[in-house]
Amino acid sequence: MVSYLTEELVRQGHRVTLFASGDSTTSATLVAGCERALRLDPRRPAPGALHTAMIEDVFKQAPSFDIIHCHTDSLHFSLARRCPVPVLTTLHGRLDLVGLDVLHQEFAELPLVSISDAQRAPLPWASWAATVHHGLPQSLHVPCYAPGSYLAFLGRISPEKGVDRAIAISQRSNVPLRIAAKVDDADREYFATYIEPMVRRPLVQFVGEIDESEKTAFLGGALALLFPIDWPEPFGLAMIEAMACGTPVIAFSRGSVPEIIDHGVSGFIVTSVEEAIEHVAQAPYLDRRRCRAAFEQRFSATRMAINYCEVYEQVRRARVS
């Protein structure tokens, strides 16, 4: 998401310096904090060490920037408090964890961006400057307007993502399910114990992790994306990826879902497996062109960058006053 924002800001004529891994592809000025993306480095470097060093580099160069926009959770907060230029932070994770209230009370002067209004619920009093929904380049995915032949699950394998529910919906609907998901180290035992036996069932195909270039075909060929979450999802990027492909989403009403999905247009919002099964039968009758149009109107990278530029100006004016 940082890449999509960076590229769009550059396209709109802004000068951007991106602090990221050395293998990043970008139109901005790149300052590499490490040789390659940490999750792709077989040496398994310590993320905290390299992130801390990179953040120090960012703030050393602070006087050369008009604004610093951080996506590094709270690692930079102490430096941001002492920074001579405005610092904006986008929070990407869940905020219902013990201790976050203490953190944000201490750093209450630092402006924050939420990626959905729902994300704010545990800390409604925090220093929110705006909500900016994620956006994708309109050319990233080519929509498919013919209903697909299978249900899709895209994301990662973990209890809160609800892949077990997706399998149940597929089995009871008698519609094939393809699962494109990564398994993080923390979830390998859960996958081996609970999910792996399920993916051996008829109609279920475990594809594994896919890259950006494979998502268009995977999502575009689906009848619907299943998004059966069981947690306060801060955003849910897979939903707008599906919409960009013209594919409707059947999503459980948790977290950001009601903000992202227009019920009966870009998909269906449900509260149970039984409701989801009912809407699987209705999915072929949704107009996939309207689904794509909803994406273009609300979730493009252009819109995201424009919204962020408005927040940048707001934060800069507040700092001057």
N, C-alpha and C positions, 0 to 999 in steps of 0.2 A: 504494500500500500504506500509506503514511503517512496518507492520508485515511481509509482504512477503519479503521485503528487509532484515529485521533483521534475519529472519529464514535462508535465503539463505547465508547471510554473515557468520552466525554461521556454516552452513553446509560446507562452503568453508574454515573453519578453523580459522576465525577471532574471537577475544574476543570482545563481544559487551555488552554494558550496555544500557538497554532500560528504558527510563523514560516515564511511561504511567500509566493508571489506574490499580488498584490492581487486577481487575478481568481479566487482559490480560493473554492470554496463549502464552508463549514464551520459546524458548530454551536459550535466553540470560539471563543475570543477570537483574532482574526486580527491579526497584526502583519505588515504587508506589507513585504517587502524590495525589491520592484520592482513595477511597474504590472501586468505580465502574465507568464504563463509564458514563460521565455526562448526555448524552441523555437518559440513562436508569435509572437514579436516580430520584425517584418520588418527592424528596425534592426540585428539580430544583435549584441546587447550582449555584452560580455566576461563569460562566466559566472564566471570566477575572481574578478573584481573585485566583482561583486554578491554572490556567496556569502561572500566574506571580510567585506564590510561587514555582511551579515546576521548572520554568526556573532559579530562584535564586538557587535552589538546584543543578541543573546541573552545573552552573558556579562556585559554591563553590568547586565542585569536579574536576574542569577543569584540574589541574596539573596531575591527574591520567590517562588522556586520551591522545591519539595521535592526535585525531581530534574530533570535536563535529559537528554532522550533525543535523540541526534543520529543523523541518517541521511546525513551529509555526508562519508562516507569518513573521511579523516584530517585534513581541513582545520582542525579545531577542537582537535587534540590538545594543542598548546602551551597554549592557554587552559584546556582541561579540567584539565591538571596543576595549575594554579594556582587552580582554582575552589573557592569555599567550600562548594559543595553537590555532591552526587554527580552524576557524568556517566556515562551509559551510551551506548555506541555500537553500533548494528547495522551490520554490514558486508554489503553487498549484492552485491559483485563477486567476481571470481576472485582467488585469493590466491597463485597460482603465478608471480607476476611478480618479476623480479630487483629486489632492494632492499627488498622488504616485510619480510624477516626483520630487516634493520637497523632499520627503523622501529619494529617491534613489540618488539624488544629494548629500544630506548630508552624506549618508553612502556609498559613491562610492567605498570605499576601500574593502567592504565586498563582497566576491565571491558568486555568485548566480548560481543556476541550474534552467533551464526552463524545463517543462515537454513536451513542443513542441516548434518548432521554431516559430510557429504562435503566441504563447503566448507572445513572445517578442515584437511583432509589435508596441505596444504603447510606449515602452521604449527600442528601439534598442540600445541605447548608454549605458544602465546599465551595471553593472559589471558581465557580463555573463561568467562563466567558461566553461559551456557545456550545451547541451540539453541531457537529459536522459529520454527516453520514459518509461512509466510504463511497468511492466512485471508481469506475473502471474506464479505460479508453474505449470509445465506442467501436473501434476497429479490432479490439482484442478477440472478440468472438463473433462468428458469422451465424446468424439465427437460422434455425431450421423450423419451417412452418408446418411440417407434416407430423402428426402425433407419432411418438416413438413406440417401441414394442416392449419396453421393460421399465422397471422402476430403478432409480439411481440413488445411491448413498455416497456422498463425497465429504471427506473430512479426515478425522482421525478416530482410531478405536479407543474409546474410553467410556466409562459407565454413563457419564453425563450426556454423551452425544447420542445415545439411544439406538445403536446399531441393532441391538436385540429386538427393539420395537420394530425397526425397519424390516427385519427378517419375519417377524410375526405378521406384519401387514402384508408382506409379499405372499407368505404361505396361505393366509386366509383369503387373500384376493385371487390366488392362483395366477399371479402375474410374476414373471421372472424379476429377480433383483440382482443388480450388479453393484458391488461394493468397491469403490476406489478410495482406499484409506491407508494412511501410514500408521504404524504401531510404534509409539515412542517407548523408550526403555522402561519408563515408569509403568507402562500399561501392558508389558509383554506377558506377565503372569495372568492378568485379567483376560487377555486375548486367548492364551493357551487353554485356560481353564473353562471359560464360559462361551467365548465367541467361536473359536476354531471348530468345536464340534457342531455348532449351528451352521457354519458355512458349508458343511458336507451334505446338507439337506438338498433335496431336489429343488430346482428353480433358483438356487443361490449360487452366484459366482463371485469369488473374491479376486479382484483385479490387482489389489495392492496399491501402492502410492503411484500417482501419475503426475506428470509435469504440466505446465501451462499449455504447451502445444497439443496435449492430448485431451484437454478438458472440453474443447468445442465439440468434438465428435462424441465424447462420452455423454455430455449433458444434452447436446442437441438430438441425440438418438433416443433419449429417454421419454417415456410417457409423462413422467413427473419426477421431480427430485423429492425424496423423503427427507424431512428435517425434524425427526422425532425427539427433540432435545428434552432433557430433564434437569435443566439448570438455568440460571438467569443469564442467558446468552447476551454478551455486550453488543454484538452486531450480527455476525453470521454471514461471512463473505460468500459462502457457497450459494446462498439464496439469490444474490444479485448476479452471480456468475450464471446460474440457471436462467434467470430472467433475460440476461443478455443473449442467451442461446434460444430464446423463445419458449423455454420449457417452464411450465408452471411448477409451483412448490406446494407441497402438502406439509405444513409445519405445525408443531404443537405450540400453543399460545403461552410461551414463556419468554421472559426478557424482552428483546427488541422485536420479536416477530410481528406484533401488531403494527409496529412502525414501518416495517419493510414490505410486508405482503398486503396487497389490496384484495380482500376476500372476494372471490368470484371473478377477479380480473387477472392477477398474476399468480393466483393459486388459491389455496383454501387454508384457513386457520382452524385447527381442531383441538379438542381437549382430551381425546382418548384414541386408543387403537381402533375401536369400533367406528368412531367418526371418520378416521383416516381411511378405513376400508370403504366406507360409503363414498368418499370423495375420489378414491381411485377410479371408480366406475364413471365418475363425472368428468375427470380430467381430460379425456379426449375431446370433449365438447367446448372447452375453453378456447378462445381465439388467441392463438400463439402470437399473432401480430400485435395484439393489445398488450400481451405480456412483455414483448420486446419494447413497445412504445413506453410502457411504465418505467422500464430500465432507463431508456434514453432521457426521459423527462426528469427523473429523480436521482439517478445513480451513475451519472457520467463523471469521468475524471475532470472534465471541464467545469462542471458545476461544483465539484469538490474544491478545486483550486480557487475558484471565484469566492466561495464561502470562506476559505482560509484567508485569502487576501483581505477580506472584510474584517476578519478577526485580528489579523496582523495590525491593521490600521487602528482598530479599536484599542488594542493593547498598547500601541505606541502612543496614542493620544492620552490614554490614562496615565502612562508613565510620565509624560511631559507635564500634565496638570498636577 
